[in-house]
Amino acid sequence: MDRILIRGGKPLRGTITIGGAKNAALPLMAASLLTDEALTLSNLPHLADISTMAKLLQELGVEVSMDGDAGGGGHIGRVFRLTANDTSNTTAPYDLVRKMRASVLVLGPMLARTGHARVSLPGGCAIGTRPVDLHLKALEQLGATIKLNEGYIDARAENGLKGAHVVFPMVTVGGTENLLMAATLASGETVLSNAAREPEVADLAKCLVAMGAIIDGIGSDTMTIQGVESLHGATHAVVPDRIETGTYAIAAAITGGDLTLVGARADLSESVVRVLTSAGVEISKTGNGLRVARTNGPLKGADMMTEPYPGFPTDMQAQIMALMAVAKGASMITETIFENRFMHVPELCRMGADINVHGASAIVRGVDGLSGAEVMATDLRASVSLVLAGLTAKGETLINRVYHLDRGYERLEDKLSACGADIKRVPE
Ligand code: UD1
């Protein structure tokens, strides 16, 4: 298993290109199940999770072809053509689903198109129990009959789904996406209240509209969908990754560097921009992205709480904690979305951070500097927070279990080393 070795202390300078958002790409790929015509997706990131979704879709009879790429030698901005002609297999097997929870996104579209879907229950994961009960209850409201047996969700709607008013008791990104896709082919009107407003949900809704769906209220917490008989093919470019953007912005800030993030969009990351600015990071718009620098003095501590969009994203919590670990003063970071999402804390503390966790909050008392150590990655965002800590730490940081990083960050070492970081992948 590969490890990542970082010799910290080098300010990053240069340009990093931001890829398409993983969390938009996954539901968009699942949307191909809604039609027998080709869905062409461009600006897809080159990541393990994308390959897992492609494999799952192939298993479900979708023809997946690489339609060239938009530059970057197969890395940047890949283009996939997805054609769901053969819908005879409606089982998403445990083997693929257990690798990635987002596999459950095939449930809604497959059920709506074929009247049947059998999807393995995703099971637990490192950052909490993460059930899918809200997806299932909402599909039942659209008339599906759902049984759980032998570890599988067995969903049926032989006579098709019927529009209904679904009020989500709590905001769920995946639940909103599954229902949005299912409702496009349900008969009549579906209203989704307390829907997730994440930009990735809006990106999916826009693509569905390009495929012939009728959706009102995109980007708001109430979406109204008028079901149609069938959808058709479309071409769609995946929205830029706001979490990758925020992560590299912190890389610039934590090293006292100056990075231009090409393709980054401030309008997708307002809460993160606000926190970074209050911590003393300079952020400005450029013609094609954002410039992030920290050249004037020390970082200042700032408080934040993770919330559904447009609040501060839980997927940026671990990274901001690494930054606050070296800021002047104390910061309070509260996690409201997932239980057990502080697994990076003991690892950051091994590098010299002063962090105390009390329930869902962490008190971070800034220290003058971190020191390199051998640490363990536990999940995707926790791993990258250790990379960020390693970039500023004195000495060598060795990160184990880096396969987590490959699920969500495209060519991380290449992008960072091109800007002056001393980082490399080493075999164990
Ligand atoms: C998505 C993102 C993930 C991000 C999360 C929150 C993808 C592929 N993943 O995950 O990176 O961290 O949004 O922004 O887009 N819940 C239930 N029952 C359900 C569904 C969810 O209790 O049926 C709970 C979850 O356990 C969690 C909260 O609701 O505590 C939010 O989860 P949700 O928004 O559904 O996250 P995902 O879609 O899994």
Residues whose N, C-alpha, C, O or C-beta is under 5 A from the ligand:
A	BS01	UD1	N23 A102 R130 P131 V132 D133 L134 H135 V171 T172 V173 G174 G175 T314 D315 I337 F338
